[in-house]
Amino acid sequence: MSANLTKRDIVIDIYERVREEQPDITQAFIRDTVQMTLQVIADALASGKNVELRNFGVFEIQVRKSRIGRNPKKPETDVVIPRRAVVKFKVGKDLKTKIKKLELNDL
C-alpha cells in the first residue's frame, strides 16, 4: 500500500479534478477551502456536536468513563485515568461498501 493521504494530497487531487472546468481556480483557494472545512468539523466536535457526512460516516463525541490503569514502569501502582471525551468514527454505507472491496493482501 502507498503512503498515507495528506492534506496536501487532497488539495492537489481536488485541484486536478476542477482545473479544466474552472481554470481560474488556484491551489491556494482549494487549500483554504479544505482547511476551512476541517476547521468547521473540528469546531463542531470541540463544542460537543456530532458531525454527520451522509454516506461517508459520522464523527461522534463519546465520553469514556474514569477507570483504573497501571503504569507499565511501576505496575504495583494504580493510576486513575480520568473521564474524558473522545471522537469515534462510524463508517457510512457508501464507504463501507468500498472498504469491503479492498484487497486485504495489499495492506
PyMOL commands that set and color helices and strands:
alter all, ss='L'
color gray80, all
select helices_A, chain A and resi 7-18+27-46+93-100+104-106
alter helices_A, ss='H'
color red, helices_A
select strands_A, chain A and resi 51-53+57-64+67-71+74-81+84-91
alter strands_A, ss='S'
color yellow, strands_A
deselect
rebuild
show_as cartoon
